[in-house]
Amino acid sequence: MSSEKSRIWLNRFAWFTAFATLLLICSGGMVTSKGVGLAVPDWPTTFGYNMFLFPVSKWIGGVLFEHTHRLIASTVGFLTVILAIWLWRAEDRQTVKTLGFVAVGAVILQGILGGLRVTMLKDQIGIFHACLAQAFLGLLVLIAIMTTHSWRAGSLNLTGLTSQVSEKLFKIRRIAIATTIVIYVQLALGATMRHQHKDLAILDFPTANGAWIPDTSADALAKINTWRDARALSDVDAFQIWLQMVHRFGAVVIGICVIVFCARVLRDAGGFFGLRRLAIAWAILFFIQFTLGAWTIWSNKAADVATTHVAVGAIMLSCGVAGWAICSRLLQNQTI
């Protein structure tokens, strides 16, 4: 196989590994949304069996979701190791090689955290596990972008950019970085809410318990919990209510940031086709994500809707990483 074909297949494999990771995040979302994270009580075995030899006939109920999640995680780990070795052998850029081995370290840590979540019964570990999964996906997307032909060949890079265009790209890149950080914080807030394993603290949208600003005084909480008790819903406290409110506020901030990014790209960098297409896709994804967020509330956190919400959030984070990477590449004067 020629060197160029090898690089093409390497890039395809990197994207495949990123896609498998997205499926893993979806699988984890289903496990959490359905509250079946402890359906398999032991780790790394499954009811005493070797994980890979667990009888298919026993894949029922919550065990199906949890065991499938473990198998997908093992597959992602295997793919990541192959990717790192392939990068080490085929790449001549130390930065990309290093990213490959960072990915291996991250996936190993992720597996350990998943196991500790089962054995130690700590929701805090589950939150960190979810956040690391999102960061790991972003890392794989970055590797996939950096192994594209256009990145290697420097066709993204325009030597001799005018100072005016460069300054505009610097500003666009800053917006992309800021937006990506806010999205990551938003995903962490969502993970915190999901790993409380309780009903939604606020069941209406766009209002919050019938008001635009929720009342969390002792008397108001007593009335809210009385109403919830009558409907067999879990009690809530002020922290849970305001956590959901901060998550809603974060969605508004993200929307503003993404729209500003899209507008600035279309106005100041519309000639860069890849960046323009990414900006439009990012804006579309935001509106889809906002709708899914509202639907999650209206459906009282239906597992399929909530999981789709998590998946689109992961894709939006990846778009942020891609936006930062493309802007950085456009501003460089040599191949890295």
C-alpha positions in Angstrom: 0.0 0.0 0.0 1.4 3.4 -0.9 2.2 6.0 1.7 -0.7 8.2 0.6 -3.3 5.4 0.7 -2.0 4.4 4.1 -2.6 8.0 5.4 -6.1 8.0 3.9 -6.9 4.8 5.7 -5.3 6.1 8.9 -7.6 9.1 8.8 -10.6 7.0 8.1 -9.7 4.8 11.1 -9.4 7.8 13.3 -12.9 9.0 12.3 -14.2 5.5 12.8 -12.7 5.4 16.4 -14.3 8.8 17.1 -17.7 7.5 15.8 -17.4 4.4 18.0 -16.7 6.7 21.0 -19.9 8.7 20.2 -21.8 5.4 20.2 -20.1 4.6 23.6 -21.3 8.0 24.9 -24.8 7.2 23.7 -24.7 3.8 25.4 -23.5 5.4 28.6 -26.3 7.9 28.4 -28.9 5.1 28.1 -27.4 3.3 31.1 -27.6 6.5 33.2 -31.0 7.6 31.9 -32.5 4.2 32.6 -30.8 4.0 36.0 -29.2 0.6 35.3 -25.6 1.4 36.0 -25.5 -1.2 38.7 -27.5 -3.9 36.9 -24.1 -5.7 36.7 -22.8 -5.5 40.3 -19.2 -6.7 39.7 -16.3 -5.5 37.6 -14.2 -6.3 35.5 -16.2 -9.6 35.5 -19.9 -9.8 34.7 -21.8 -11.9 37.3 -18.5 -13.8 37.7 -18.1 -14.5 34.0 -15.3 -13.2 31.8 -16.9 -10.1 30.3 -16.5 -11.4 26.8 -17.9 -14.9 27.6 -21.1 -13.8 29.4 -23.9 -15.8 27.8 -26.1 -13.9 25.4 -29.2 -15.5 26.9 -28.6 -13.5 30.1 -28.5 -10.2 28.3 -31.9 -9.1 29.5 -33.4 -6.0 31.2 -30.9 -3.5 32.6 -28.1 -6.1 32.2 -28.4 -5.7 28.4 -27.7 -1.9 28.5 -24.9 -2.1 31.1 -23.1 -5.2 29.6 -23.4 -3.7 26.1 -21.9 -0.5 27.4 -18.9 -2.5 28.7 -18.4 -4.3 25.5 -18.5 -1.1 23.4 -16.1 0.5 25.9 -13.7 -2.4 25.4 -14.0 -2.1 21.7 -13.2 1.6 21.8 -10.2 0.9 24.0 -8.9 -1.7 21.5 -9.4 0.7 18.6 -7.6 3.5 20.5 -4.6 1.3 21.0 -4.5 0.4 17.3 -4.8 4.1 16.4 -1.9 5.1 18.7 0.4 2.4 17.3 -0.6 3.3 13.7 0.1 7.0 14.4 3.5 6.1 15.9 4.5 4.0 12.9 3.0 6.2 10.1 3.3 9.8 11.4 6.3 11.9 11.2 4.8 14.6 13.4 5.7 14.2 17.1 2.6 16.2 18.2 0.2 13.8 16.5 2.1 10.8 17.9 1.9 12.2 21.4 -1.8 12.8 21.0 -2.3 9.2 20.1 -0.6 8.0 23.3 -2.5 10.6 25.4 -5.7 9.0 23.9 -4.5 5.6 25.2 -3.9 7.0 28.6 -7.3 8.7 28.6 -9.2 5.5 27.6 -7.4 3.5 30.2 -8.3 6.0 32.9 -11.9 6.0 31.6 -12.1 2.3 31.9 -10.8 2.4 35.5 -13.3 5.1 36.4 -16.1 3.1 35.0 -15.1 0.1 37.1 -14.7 2.2 40.2 -18.1 3.7 39.7 -19.5 0.1 40.0 -17.3 -1.1 42.9 -17.2 2.1 45.0 -20.9 3.2 44.3 -19.8 6.9 44.1 -21.9 9.2 41.8 -19.0 11.7 41.8 -16.9 9.1 39.9 -19.7 8.7 37.5 -19.8 12.5 36.8 -16.0 12.6 36.2 -16.4 9.4 34.0 -19.0 11.2 31.9 -16.9 14.4 31.6 -13.8 12.5 30.6 -15.8 10.7 27.9 -16.6 14.0 26.3 -13.0 15.3 26.4 -11.8 12.0 25.0 -14.2 12.3 22.0 -12.9 15.8 21.4 -9.3 14.5 21.5 -10.1 11.9 18.9 -11.8 14.4 16.6 -8.7 16.6 16.9 -6.5 13.6 15.8 -8.9 12.8 12.9 -8.7 16.4 11.7 -4.9 16.6 12.0 -4.6 13.4 9.9 -6.6 14.7 7.0 -4.9 15.2 3.7 -5.8 18.9 3.6 -4.2 19.5 7.0 -1.0 17.6 6.2 -0.7 19.2 2.8 -1.3 22.6 4.2 -4.1 23.4 1.8 -6.0 24.8 4.8 -3.1 27.2 5.4 -3.0 30.3 3.3 0.5 31.8 3.4 0.5 35.5 3.1 -2.8 36.2 4.9 -3.3 39.9 5.3 -3.1 41.3 8.8 -6.7 42.3 8.6 -7.9 38.7 7.8 -5.5 37.3 10.4 -6.9 39.5 13.1 -10.4 38.4 12.2 -9.5 34.8 12.3 -7.8 35.3 15.7 -11.1 36.7 17.0 -13.1 33.9 15.5 -10.8 31.4 17.1 -11.2 33.0 20.5 -15.0 32.8 20.1 -14.6 29.1 19.2 -12.4 28.4 22.3 -14.8 30.2 24.6 -17.8 28.5 23.2 -16.2 25.1 23.5 -15.3 25.7 27.2 -18.9 26.8 27.9 -20.3 23.7 26.2 -18.0 21.5 28.2 -19.1 23.1 31.5 -22.7 22.7 30.3 -22.1 19.0 29.7 -20.6 18.7 33.2 -23.8 20.3 34.6 -25.9 17.9 32.7 -23.9 14.9 33.9 -24.3 16.1 37.5 -28.1 16.3 37.1 -28.2 12.8 35.4 -26.1 11.1 38.1 -28.4 12.3 40.9 -30.7 9.5 39.6 -33.8 11.5 40.5 -36.7 12.9 38.6 -36.3 16.3 37.1 -36.2 19.1 39.7 -38.3 21.3 37.3 -41.0 19.7 35.2 -42.1 22.7 33.1 -40.5 24.7 30.4 -39.9 27.6 29.6 -41.2 28.5 33.0 -39.8 26.9 36.2 -42.4 25.5 38.6 -44.9 28.0 37.1 -42.6 31.1 37.4 -39.8 32.6 35.4 -37.6 32.7 38.5 -38.3 29.8 40.8 -39.1 30.4 44.4 -36.9 28.1 46.6 -37.9 29.4 50.0 -38.7 26.8 52.7 -42.5 27.3 52.3 -42.3 27.1 48.5 -40.2 23.9 48.6 -42.6 22.3 51.0 -45.5 23.0 48.6 -43.5 21.7 45.6 -42.6 18.5 47.4 -46.1 17.9 48.6 -47.3 18.2 45.0 -44.5 15.8 43.9 -45.2 13.3 46.6 -48.8 13.1 45.5 -47.5 12.0 42.0 -44.8 9.6 43.3 -42.0 11.9 42.3 -38.8 12.3 44.3 -38.4 15.4 46.6 -36.2 18.2 45.5 -34.1 20.9 47.2 -33.0 24.4 46.3 -29.7 23.2 45.0 -31.3 20.8 42.5 -33.7 23.5 41.2 -30.9 26.1 40.8 -28.6 23.5 39.1 -31.3 23.0 36.4 -31.7 26.8 36.2 -28.0 27.3 35.6 -28.1 24.6 33.0 -30.9 26.5 31.2 -29.0 29.7 31.5 -25.9 27.9 30.0 -28.0 26.9 27.0 -28.8 30.5 26.3 -25.2 31.5 26.6 -24.1 28.8 24.3 -26.8 29.8 21.8 -25.5 33.4 21.8 -21.9 32.2 21.4 -22.6 29.8 18.5 -24.7 32.4 16.7 -22.0 35.0 17.1 -19.4 32.5 15.8 -21.5 31.6 12.8 -22.2 35.3 12.0 -18.6 36.3 12.3 -17.5 33.4 10.1 -20.0 34.2 7.4 -19.1 37.9 7.5 -15.3 37.7 7.9 -14.2 34.3 6.8 -16.9 33.1 4.4 -14.2 32.3 1.8 -12.9 29.4 3.9 -15.4 26.8 2.8 -14.7 24.2 5.6 -15.0 26.8 8.3 -18.2 28.3 6.9 -19.8 24.8 6.6 -18.8 24.0 10.2 -20.3 27.3 11.5 -23.6 26.7 9.8 -23.7 23.1 11.1 -22.9 24.2 14.6 -25.8 26.7 14.5 -28.2 24.1 13.3 -27.0 21.7 15.9 -27.7 24.3 18.6 -31.3 24.7 17.7 -31.7 20.9 17.6 -30.1 20.6 21.0 -32.2 23.3 22.5 -35.3 21.5 21.2 -34.1 18.3 22.7 -33.5 20.0 26.0 -37.0 21.2 26.1 -38.3 17.8 25.0 -36.3 16.1 27.8 -38.2 18.2 30.3 -41.6 17.8 28.7 -41.1 14.0 28.5 -39.9 13.9 32.1 -36.5 12.7 31.0 -37.5 10.0 28.6 -34.4 7.8 28.2 -34.2 8.0 24.4 -34.8 11.7 24.3 -32.3 12.4 27.1 -29.7 10.2 25.4 -30.1 11.9 22.1 -29.7 15.2 24.0 -26.4 13.9 25.4 -25.2 12.7 22.0 -25.9 16.1 20.2 -24.1 17.8 23.1 -21.1 15.7 22.4 -21.2 16.5 18.7 -21.5 20.2 19.5 -18.4 19.9 21.7 -16.6 18.2 18.8 -17.6 21.1 16.5 -16.0 23.5 18.9 -12.8 21.5 18.9 -12.9 21.5 15.1 -13.6 25.2 14.9 -10.6 26.0 17.1 -8.4 23.5 15.1 -9.3 24.9 11.7 -8.8 28.5 12.7 -5.4 27.6 14.2 -4.4 25.8 11.0 -5.4 28.8 8.8 -3.3 31.0 10.9 -0.1 28.9 10.7 2.6 29.4 8.2 4.1 25.9 8.3 3.0 22.3 8.6 3.1 20.9 12.1 
